[in-house]
Amino acid sequence: MALPGKTEQYVDFLTEQLDLKVHERPELGHWSGLGTAIGALCLRFGIMDVDQLDHLLETQENEGGLFGEIGIRLGYLSEEIVNQLLEIQELNRRMELTEMLYLQGTVNLKESLSYLSDGLDLPQVENTYSI
């Protein structure tokens, strides 16, 4: 599975910090990110209700386009909220990769949190949304 820029950068960071071999590098699986789509996050955090989400998804299906772009156009989301949701998605990816290392016994829980925190200081790869 191809990783988004920031996620790949985090895997590289973990590989270097932990001196991981190629076969030890964590990879996102088929079910990764389950429940972290922007729509799911909007519901989970009370940003949108089910009717708004249904309307947005129907609009997306009929017209195409990005979820965030359509949400902004319909007035359900702001550009700031879309960017924050994208950052939360990235944090979830990084947490999942770090959890994999924990489950493999490569790191303990405290180390997992430390690597996750240190990884937030990586140089930023541009991934903000703007219209």
Phi and psi in radians as a Rosetta constraint file:
Dihedral C 1 N 2 CA 2 C 2 CIRCULARHARMONIC -1.238 0.35
Dihedral N 2 CA 2 C 2 N 3 CIRCULARHARMONIC 2.367 0.35
Dihedral C 2 N 3 CA 3 C 3 CIRCULARHARMONIC -1.712 0.35
Dihedral N 3 CA 3 C 3 N 4 CIRCULARHARMONIC 2.483 0.35
Dihedral C 3 N 4 CA 4 C 4 CIRCULARHARMONIC -1.063 0.35
Dihedral N 4 CA 4 C 4 N 5 CIRCULARHARMONIC 2.746 0.35
Dihedral C 4 N 5 CA 5 C 5 CIRCULARHARMONIC -0.829 0.35
Dihedral N 5 CA 5 C 5 N 6 CIRCULARHARMONIC -0.899 0.35
Dihedral C 5 N 6 CA 6 C 6 CIRCULARHARMONIC -1.143 0.35
Dihedral N 6 CA 6 C 6 N 7 CIRCULARHARMONIC -0.645 0.35
Dihedral C 6 N 7 CA 7 C 7 CIRCULARHARMONIC -1.189 0.35
Dihedral N 7 CA 7 C 7 N 8 CIRCULARHARMONIC -0.775 0.35
Dihedral C 7 N 8 CA 8 C 8 CIRCULARHARMONIC -1.066 0.35
Dihedral N 8 CA 8 C 8 N 9 CIRCULARHARMONIC -0.686 0.35
Dihedral C 8 N 9 CA 9 C 9 CIRCULARHARMONIC -1.095 0.35
Dihedral N 9 CA 9 C 9 N 10 CIRCULARHARMONIC -0.673 0.35
Dihedral C 9 N 10 CA 10 C 10 CIRCULARHARMONIC -1.194 0.35
Dihedral N 10 CA 10 C 10 N 11 CIRCULARHARMONIC -0.704 0.35
Dihedral C 10 N 11 CA 11 C 11 CIRCULARHARMONIC -1.088 0.35
Dihedral N 11 CA 11 C 11 N 12 CIRCULARHARMONIC -0.722 0.35
Dihedral C 11 N 12 CA 12 C 12 CIRCULARHARMONIC -1.069 0.35
Dihedral N 12 CA 12 C 12 N 13 CIRCULARHARMONIC -0.736 0.35
Dihedral C 12 N 13 CA 13 C 13 CIRCULARHARMONIC -1.047 0.35
Dihedral N 13 CA 13 C 13 N 14 CIRCULARHARMONIC -0.844 0.35
Dihedral C 13 N 14 CA 14 C 14 CIRCULARHARMONIC -1.088 0.35
Dihedral N 14 CA 14 C 14 N 15 CIRCULARHARMONIC -0.731 0.35
Dihedral C 14 N 15 CA 15 C 15 CIRCULARHARMONIC -1.043 0.35
Dihedral N 15 CA 15 C 15 N 16 CIRCULARHARMONIC -0.764 0.35
Dihedral C 15 N 16 CA 16 C 16 CIRCULARHARMONIC -1.217 0.35
Dihedral N 16 CA 16 C 16 N 17 CIRCULARHARMONIC -0.819 0.35
Dihedral C 16 N 17 CA 17 C 17 CIRCULARHARMONIC -1.112 0.35
Dihedral N 17 CA 17 C 17 N 18 CIRCULARHARMONIC -0.653 0.35
Dihedral C 17 N 18 CA 18 C 18 CIRCULARHARMONIC -1.777 0.35
Dihedral N 18 CA 18 C 18 N 19 CIRCULARHARMONIC 0.035 0.35
Dihedral C 18 N 19 CA 19 C 19 CIRCULARHARMONIC 0.909 0.35
Dihedral N 19 CA 19 C 19 N 20 CIRCULARHARMONIC 0.869 0.35
Dihedral C 19 N 20 CA 20 C 20 CIRCULARHARMONIC -1.377 0.35
Dihedral N 20 CA 20 C 20 N 21 CIRCULARHARMONIC 2.510 0.35
Dihedral C 20 N 21 CA 21 C 21 CIRCULARHARMONIC -1.389 0.35
Dihedral N 21 CA 21 C 21 N 22 CIRCULARHARMONIC 2.855 0.35
Dihedral C 21 N 22 CA 22 C 22 CIRCULARHARMONIC -0.949 0.35
Dihedral N 22 CA 22 C 22 N 23 CIRCULARHARMONIC -0.771 0.35
Dihedral C 22 N 23 CA 23 C 23 CIRCULARHARMONIC -1.284 0.35
Dihedral N 23 CA 23 C 23 N 24 CIRCULARHARMONIC -0.178 0.35
Dihedral C 23 N 24 CA 24 C 24 CIRCULARHARMONIC -1.661 0.35
Dihedral N 24 CA 24 C 24 N 25 CIRCULARHARMONIC -0.177 0.35
Dihedral C 24 N 25 CA 25 C 25 CIRCULARHARMONIC -1.117 0.35
Dihedral N 25 CA 25 C 25 N 26 CIRCULARHARMONIC 2.313 0.35
Dihedral C 25 N 26 CA 26 C 26 CIRCULARHARMONIC -1.230 0.35
Dihedral N 26 CA 26 C 26 N 27 CIRCULARHARMONIC 2.492 0.35
Dihedral C 26 N 27 CA 27 C 27 CIRCULARHARMONIC -2.266 0.35
Dihedral N 27 CA 27 C 27 N 28 CIRCULARHARMONIC 2.457 0.35
Dihedral C 27 N 28 CA 28 C 28 CIRCULARHARMONIC -1.222 0.35
Dihedral N 28 CA 28 C 28 N 29 CIRCULARHARMONIC 2.347 0.35
Dihedral C 28 N 29 CA 29 C 29 CIRCULARHARMONIC -1.567 0.35
Dihedral N 29 CA 29 C 29 N 30 CIRCULARHARMONIC -3.130 0.35
Dihedral C 29 N 30 CA 30 C 30 CIRCULARHARMONIC -0.989 0.35
Dihedral N 30 CA 30 C 30 N 31 CIRCULARHARMONIC -0.657 0.35
Dihedral C 30 N 31 CA 31 C 31 CIRCULARHARMONIC -1.672 0.35
Dihedral N 31 CA 31 C 31 N 32 CIRCULARHARMONIC 0.146 0.35
Dihedral C 31 N 32 CA 32 C 32 CIRCULARHARMONIC -1.090 0.35
Dihedral N 32 CA 32 C 32 N 33 CIRCULARHARMONIC 2.609 0.35
Dihedral C 32 N 33 CA 33 C 33 CIRCULARHARMONIC 1.353 0.35
Dihedral N 33 CA 33 C 33 N 34 CIRCULARHARMONIC 0.100 0.35
Dihedral C 33 N 34 CA 34 C 34 CIRCULARHARMONIC -0.983 0.35
Dihedral N 34 CA 34 C 34 N 35 CIRCULARHARMONIC 2.157 0.35
Dihedral C 34 N 35 CA 35 C 35 CIRCULARHARMONIC 1.482 0.35
Dihedral N 35 CA 35 C 35 N 36 CIRCULARHARMONIC 0.100 0.35
Dihedral C 35 N 36 CA 36 C 36 CIRCULARHARMONIC -2.018 0.35
Dihedral N 36 CA 36 C 36 N 37 CIRCULARHARMONIC 0.276 0.35
Dihedral C 36 N 37 CA 37 C 37 CIRCULARHARMONIC -1.113 0.35
Dihedral N 37 CA 37 C 37 N 38 CIRCULARHARMONIC 2.676 0.35
Dihedral C 37 N 38 CA 38 C 38 CIRCULARHARMONIC -0.996 0.35
Dihedral N 38 CA 38 C 38 N 39 CIRCULARHARMONIC -0.696 0.35
Dihedral C 38 N 39 CA 39 C 39 CIRCULARHARMONIC -1.054 0.35
Dihedral N 39 CA 39 C 39 N 40 CIRCULARHARMONIC -0.777 0.35
Dihedral C 39 N 40 CA 40 C 40 CIRCULARHARMONIC -1.106 0.35
Dihedral N 40 CA 40 C 40 N 41 CIRCULARHARMONIC -0.698 0.35
Dihedral C 40 N 41 CA 41 C 41 CIRCULARHARMONIC -1.124 0.35
Dihedral N 41 CA 41 C 41 N 42 CIRCULARHARMONIC -0.691 0.35
Dihedral C 41 N 42 CA 42 C 42 CIRCULARHARMONIC -1.041 0.35
Dihedral N 42 CA 42 C 42 N 43 CIRCULARHARMONIC -0.746 0.35
Dihedral C 42 N 43 CA 43 C 43 CIRCULARHARMONIC -1.183 0.35
Dihedral N 43 CA 43 C 43 N 44 CIRCULARHARMONIC -0.816 0.35
Dihedral C 43 N 44 CA 44 C 44 CIRCULARHARMONIC -1.043 0.35
Dihedral N 44 CA 44 C 44 N 45 CIRCULARHARMONIC -0.661 0.35
Dihedral C 44 N 45 CA 45 C 45 CIRCULARHARMONIC -1.684 0.35
Dihedral N 45 CA 45 C 45 N 46 CIRCULARHARMONIC 0.090 0.35
Dihedral C 45 N 46 CA 46 C 46 CIRCULARHARMONIC 1.246 0.35
Dihedral N 46 CA 46 C 46 N 47 CIRCULARHARMONIC 0.417 0.35
Dihedral C 46 N 47 CA 47 C 47 CIRCULARHARMONIC -1.361 0.35
Dihedral N 47 CA 47 C 47 N 48 CIRCULARHARMONIC -0.615 0.35
Dihedral C 47 N 48 CA 48 C 48 CIRCULARHARMONIC -2.348 0.35
Dihedral N 48 CA 48 C 48 N 49 CIRCULARHARMONIC 2.732 0.35
Dihedral C 48 N 49 CA 49 C 49 CIRCULARHARMONIC -1.736 0.35
Dihedral N 49 CA 49 C 49 N 50 CIRCULARHARMONIC 3.049 0.35
Dihedral C 49 N 50 CA 50 C 50 CIRCULARHARMONIC -1.069 0.35
Dihedral N 50 CA 50 C 50 N 51 CIRCULARHARMONIC -0.700 0.35
Dihedral C 50 N 51 CA 51 C 51 CIRCULARHARMONIC -1.104 0.35
Dihedral N 51 CA 51 C 51 N 52 CIRCULARHARMONIC -0.746 0.35
Dihedral C 51 N 52 CA 52 C 52 CIRCULARHARMONIC -1.097 0.35
Dihedral N 52 CA 52 C 52 N 53 CIRCULARHARMONIC -0.773 0.35
Dihedral C 52 N 53 CA 53 C 53 CIRCULARHARMONIC -1.069 0.35
Dihedral N 53 CA 53 C 53 N 54 CIRCULARHARMONIC -0.797 0.35
Dihedral C 53 N 54 CA 54 C 54 CIRCULARHARMONIC -1.026 0.35
Dihedral N 54 CA 54 C 54 N 55 CIRCULARHARMONIC -0.777 0.35
Dihedral C 54 N 55 CA 55 C 55 CIRCULARHARMONIC -1.089 0.35
Dihedral N 55 CA 55 C 55 N 56 CIRCULARHARMONIC -0.765 0.35
Dihedral C 55 N 56 CA 56 C 56 CIRCULARHARMONIC -1.114 0.35
Dihedral N 56 CA 56 C 56 N 57 CIRCULARHARMONIC -0.792 0.35
Dihedral C 56 N 57 CA 57 C 57 CIRCULARHARMONIC -1.148 0.35
Dihedral N 57 CA 57 C 57 N 58 CIRCULARHARMONIC -0.633 0.35
Dihedral C 57 N 58 CA 58 C 58 CIRCULARHARMONIC -1.138 0.35
Dihedral N 58 CA 58 C 58 N 59 CIRCULARHARMONIC -0.743 0.35
Dihedral C 58 N 59 CA 59 C 59 CIRCULARHARMONIC -1.090 0.35
Dihedral N 59 CA 59 C 59 N 60 CIRCULARHARMONIC -0.749 0.35
Dihedral C 59 N 60 CA 60 C 60 CIRCULARHARMONIC -1.092 0.35
Dihedral N 60 CA 60 C 60 N 61 CIRCULARHARMONIC -0.727 0.35
Dihedral C 60 N 61 CA 61 C 61 CIRCULARHARMONIC -1.135 0.35
Dihedral N 61 CA 61 C 61 N 62 CIRCULARHARMONIC -0.707 0.35
Dihedral C 61 N 62 CA 62 C 62 CIRCULARHARMONIC -1.340 0.35
Dihedral N 62 CA 62 C 62 N 63 CIRCULARHARMONIC -0.659 0.35
Dihedral C 62 N 63 CA 63 C 63 CIRCULARHARMONIC -1.918 0.35
Dihedral N 63 CA 63 C 63 N 64 CIRCULARHARMONIC -0.278 0.35
Dihedral C 63 N 64 CA 64 C 64 CIRCULARHARMONIC 1.354 0.35
Dihedral N 64 CA 64 C 64 N 65 CIRCULARHARMONIC 3.104 0.35
Dihedral C 64 N 65 CA 65 C 65 CIRCULARHARMONIC 1.953 0.35
Dihedral N 65 CA 65 C 65 N 66 CIRCULARHARMONIC 3.031 0.35
Dihedral C 65 N 66 CA 66 C 66 CIRCULARHARMONIC -1.481 0.35
Dihedral N 66 CA 66 C 66 N 67 CIRCULARHARMONIC 2.512 0.35
Dihedral C 66 N 67 CA 67 C 67 CIRCULARHARMONIC -0.920 0.35
Dihedral N 67 CA 67 C 67 N 68 CIRCULARHARMONIC -0.888 0.35
Dihedral C 67 N 68 CA 68 C 68 CIRCULARHARMONIC -1.083 0.35
Dihedral N 68 CA 68 C 68 N 69 CIRCULARHARMONIC -0.724 0.35
Dihedral C 68 N 69 CA 69 C 69 CIRCULARHARMONIC -1.079 0.35
Dihedral N 69 CA 69 C 69 N 70 CIRCULARHARMONIC -0.780 0.35
Dihedral C 69 N 70 CA 70 C 70 CIRCULARHARMONIC -1.186 0.35
Dihedral N 70 CA 70 C 70 N 71 CIRCULARHARMONIC -0.726 0.35
Dihedral C 70 N 71 CA 71 C 71 CIRCULARHARMONIC -1.042 0.35
Dihedral N 71 CA 71 C 71 N 72 CIRCULARHARMONIC -0.678 0.35
Dihedral C 71 N 72 CA 72 C 72 CIRCULARHARMONIC -1.179 0.35
Dihedral N 72 CA 72 C 72 N 73 CIRCULARHARMONIC -0.807 0.35
Dihedral C 72 N 73 CA 73 C 73 CIRCULARHARMONIC -1.068 0.35
Dihedral N 73 CA 73 C 73 N 74 CIRCULARHARMONIC -0.668 0.35
Dihedral C 73 N 74 CA 74 C 74 CIRCULARHARMONIC -1.387 0.35
Dihedral N 74 CA 74 C 74 N 75 CIRCULARHARMONIC -0.127 0.35
Dihedral C 74 N 75 CA 75 C 75 CIRCULARHARMONIC 1.462 0.35
Dihedral N 75 CA 75 C 75 N 76 CIRCULARHARMONIC 0.193 0.35
Dihedral C 75 N 76 CA 76 C 76 CIRCULARHARMONIC -1.488 0.35
Dihedral N 76 CA 76 C 76 N 77 CIRCULARHARMONIC -0.472 0.35
Dihedral C 76 N 77 CA 77 C 77 CIRCULARHARMONIC -2.303 0.35
Dihedral N 77 CA 77 C 77 N 78 CIRCULARHARMONIC 2.676 0.35
Dihedral C 77 N 78 CA 78 C 78 CIRCULARHARMONIC -1.789 0.35
Dihedral N 78 CA 78 C 78 N 79 CIRCULARHARMONIC 2.834 0.35
Dihedral C 78 N 79 CA 79 C 79 CIRCULARHARMONIC -1.036 0.35
Dihedral N 79 CA 79 C 79 N 80 CIRCULARHARMONIC -0.693 0.35
Dihedral C 79 N 80 CA 80 C 80 CIRCULARHARMONIC -1.078 0.35
Dihedral N 80 CA 80 C 80 N 81 CIRCULARHARMONIC -0.786 0.35
Dihedral C 80 N 81 CA 81 C 81 CIRCULARHARMONIC -1.123 0.35
Dihedral N 81 CA 81 C 81 N 82 CIRCULARHARMONIC -0.723 0.35
Dihedral C 81 N 82 CA 82 C 82 CIRCULARHARMONIC -1.041 0.35
Dihedral N 82 CA 82 C 82 N 83 CIRCULARHARMONIC -0.799 0.35
Dihedral C 82 N 83 CA 83 C 83 CIRCULARHARMONIC -1.106 0.35
Dihedral N 83 CA 83 C 83 N 84 CIRCULARHARMONIC -0.681 0.35
Dihedral C 83 N 84 CA 84 C 84 CIRCULARHARMONIC -1.145 0.35
Dihedral N 84 CA 84 C 84 N 85 CIRCULARHARMONIC -0.704 0.35
Dihedral C 84 N 85 CA 85 C 85 CIRCULARHARMONIC -1.127 0.35
Dihedral N 85 CA 85 C 85 N 86 CIRCULARHARMONIC -0.669 0.35
Dihedral C 85 N 86 CA 86 C 86 CIRCULARHARMONIC -1.117 0.35
Dihedral N 86 CA 86 C 86 N 87 CIRCULARHARMONIC -0.670 0.35
Dihedral C 86 N 87 CA 87 C 87 CIRCULARHARMONIC -1.152 0.35
Dihedral N 87 CA 87 C 87 N 88 CIRCULARHARMONIC -0.668 0.35
Dihedral C 87 N 88 CA 88 C 88 CIRCULARHARMONIC -1.136 0.35
Dihedral N 88 CA 88 C 88 N 89 CIRCULARHARMONIC -0.705 0.35
Dihedral C 88 N 89 CA 89 C 89 CIRCULARHARMONIC -1.020 0.35
Dihedral N 89 CA 89 C 89 N 90 CIRCULARHARMONIC -0.797 0.35
Dihedral C 89 N 90 CA 90 C 90 CIRCULARHARMONIC -1.111 0.35
Dihedral N 90 CA 90 C 90 N 91 CIRCULARHARMONIC -0.739 0.35
Dihedral C 90 N 91 CA 91 C 91 CIRCULARHARMONIC -1.060 0.35
Dihedral N 91 CA 91 C 91 N 92 CIRCULARHARMONIC -0.719 0.35
Dihedral C 91 N 92 CA 92 C 92 CIRCULARHARMONIC -1.091 0.35
Dihedral N 92 CA 92 C 92 N 93 CIRCULARHARMONIC -0.702 0.35
Dihedral C 92 N 93 CA 93 C 93 CIRCULARHARMONIC -1.077 0.35
Dihedral N 93 CA 93 C 93 N 94 CIRCULARHARMONIC -0.793 0.35
Dihedral C 93 N 94 CA 94 C 94 CIRCULARHARMONIC -1.129 0.35
Dihedral N 94 CA 94 C 94 N 95 CIRCULARHARMONIC -0.711 0.35
Dihedral C 94 N 95 CA 95 C 95 CIRCULARHARMONIC -1.081 0.35
Dihedral N 95 CA 95 C 95 N 96 CIRCULARHARMONIC -0.741 0.35
Dihedral C 95 N 96 CA 96 C 96 CIRCULARHARMONIC -1.089 0.35
Dihedral N 96 CA 96 C 96 N 97 CIRCULARHARMONIC -0.753 0.35
Dihedral C 96 N 97 CA 97 C 97 CIRCULARHARMONIC -1.110 0.35
Dihedral N 97 CA 97 C 97 N 98 CIRCULARHARMONIC -0.717 0.35
Dihedral C 97 N 98 CA 98 C 98 CIRCULARHARMONIC -1.196 0.35
Dihedral N 98 CA 98 C 98 N 99 CIRCULARHARMONIC -0.671 0.35
Dihedral C 98 N 99 CA 99 C 99 CIRCULARHARMONIC -1.083 0.35
Dihedral N 99 CA 99 C 99 N 100 CIRCULARHARMONIC -0.630 0.35
Dihedral C 99 N 100 CA 100 C 100 CIRCULARHARMONIC -1.063 0.35
Dihedral N 100 CA 100 C 100 N 101 CIRCULARHARMONIC -0.751 0.35
Dihedral C 100 N 101 CA 101 C 101 CIRCULARHARMONIC -1.122 0.35
Dihedral N 101 CA 101 C 101 N 102 CIRCULARHARMONIC -0.647 0.35
Dihedral C 101 N 102 CA 102 C 102 CIRCULARHARMONIC -1.112 0.35
Dihedral N 102 CA 102 C 102 N 103 CIRCULARHARMONIC -0.819 0.35
Dihedral C 102 N 103 CA 103 C 103 CIRCULARHARMONIC -1.126 0.35
Dihedral N 103 CA 103 C 103 N 104 CIRCULARHARMONIC -0.509 0.35
Dihedral C 103 N 104 CA 104 C 104 CIRCULARHARMONIC -1.375 0.35
Dihedral N 104 CA 104 C 104 N 105 CIRCULARHARMONIC -0.171 0.35
Dihedral C 104 N 105 CA 105 C 105 CIRCULARHARMONIC 1.440 0.35
Dihedral N 105 CA 105 C 105 N 106 CIRCULARHARMONIC 0.201 0.35
Dihedral C 105 N 106 CA 106 C 106 CIRCULARHARMONIC -1.287 0.35
Dihedral N 106 CA 106 C 106 N 107 CIRCULARHARMONIC -0.602 0.35
Dihedral C 106 N 107 CA 107 C 107 CIRCULARHARMONIC -2.381 0.35
Dihedral N 107 CA 107 C 107 N 108 CIRCULARHARMONIC 2.737 0.35
Dihedral C 107 N 108 CA 108 C 108 CIRCULARHARMONIC -1.603 0.35
Dihedral N 108 CA 108 C 108 N 109 CIRCULARHARMONIC 3.068 0.35
Dihedral C 108 N 109 CA 109 C 109 CIRCULARHARMONIC -1.070 0.35
Dihedral N 109 CA 109 C 109 N 110 CIRCULARHARMONIC -0.744 0.35
Dihedral C 109 N 110 CA 110 C 110 CIRCULARHARMONIC -1.115 0.35
Dihedral N 110 CA 110 C 110 N 111 CIRCULARHARMONIC -0.739 0.35
Dihedral C 110 N 111 CA 111 C 111 CIRCULARHARMONIC -1.111 0.35
Dihedral N 111 CA 111 C 111 N 112 CIRCULARHARMONIC -0.669 0.35
Dihedral C 111 N 112 CA 112 C 112 CIRCULARHARMONIC -0.984 0.35
Dihedral N 112 CA 112 C 112 N 113 CIRCULARHARMONIC -0.824 0.35
Dihedral C 112 N 113 CA 113 C 113 CIRCULARHARMONIC -1.142 0.35
Dihedral N 113 CA 113 C 113 N 114 CIRCULARHARMONIC -0.649 0.35
Dihedral C 113 N 114 CA 114 C 114 CIRCULARHARMONIC -1.132 0.35
Dihedral N 114 CA 114 C 114 N 115 CIRCULARHARMONIC -0.803 0.35
Dihedral C 114 N 115 CA 115 C 115 CIRCULARHARMONIC -1.133 0.35
Dihedral N 115 CA 115 C 115 N 116 CIRCULARHARMONIC -0.670 0.35
Dihedral C 115 N 116 CA 116 C 116 CIRCULARHARMONIC -1.085 0.35
Dihedral N 116 CA 116 C 116 N 117 CIRCULARHARMONIC -0.784 0.35
Dihedral C 116 N 117 CA 117 C 117 CIRCULARHARMONIC -1.142 0.35
Dihedral N 117 CA 117 C 117 N 118 CIRCULARHARMONIC -0.817 0.35
Dihedral C 117 N 118 CA 118 C 118 CIRCULARHARMONIC -1.096 0.35
Dihedral N 118 CA 118 C 118 N 119 CIRCULARHARMONIC -0.611 0.35
Dihedral C 118 N 119 CA 119 C 119 CIRCULARHARMONIC -1.139 0.35
Dihedral N 119 CA 119 C 119 N 120 CIRCULARHARMONIC -0.386 0.35
Dihedral C 119 N 120 CA 120 C 120 CIRCULARHARMONIC -1.214 0.35
Dihedral N 120 CA 120 C 120 N 121 CIRCULARHARMONIC -0.325 0.35
Dihedral C 120 N 121 CA 121 C 121 CIRCULARHARMONIC -1.545 0.35
Dihedral N 121 CA 121 C 121 N 122 CIRCULARHARMONIC 0.046 0.35
Dihedral C 121 N 122 CA 122 C 122 CIRCULARHARMONIC -1.089 0.35
Dihedral N 122 CA 122 C 122 N 123 CIRCULARHARMONIC 2.594 0.35
Dihedral C 122 N 123 CA 123 C 123 CIRCULARHARMONIC -0.959 0.35
Dihedral N 123 CA 123 C 123 N 124 CIRCULARHARMONIC 2.435 0.35
Dihedral C 123 N 124 CA 124 C 124 CIRCULARHARMONIC -1.325 0.35
Dihedral N 124 CA 124 C 124 N 125 CIRCULARHARMONIC 2.341 0.35
Dihedral C 124 N 125 CA 125 C 125 CIRCULARHARMONIC -1.634 0.35
Dihedral N 125 CA 125 C 125 N 126 CIRCULARHARMONIC 2.240 0.35
Dihedral C 125 N 126 CA 126 C 126 CIRCULARHARMONIC -1.042 0.35
Dihedral N 126 CA 126 C 126 N 127 CIRCULARHARMONIC 2.104 0.35
Dihedral C 126 N 127 CA 127 C 127 CIRCULARHARMONIC -2.580 0.35
Dihedral N 127 CA 127 C 127 N 128 CIRCULARHARMONIC 0.496 0.35
Dihedral C 127 N 128 CA 128 C 128 CIRCULARHARMONIC -1.575 0.35
Dihedral N 128 CA 128 C 128 N 129 CIRCULARHARMONIC 2.740 0.35
Dihedral C 128 N 129 CA 129 C 129 CIRCULARHARMONIC -1.790 0.35
Dihedral N 129 CA 129 C 129 N 130 CIRCULARHARMONIC 2.372 0.35
Dihedral C 129 N 130 CA 130 C 130 CIRCULARHARMONIC -2.531 0.35
Dihedral N 130 CA 130 C 130 N 131 CIRCULARHARMONIC 2.663 0.35
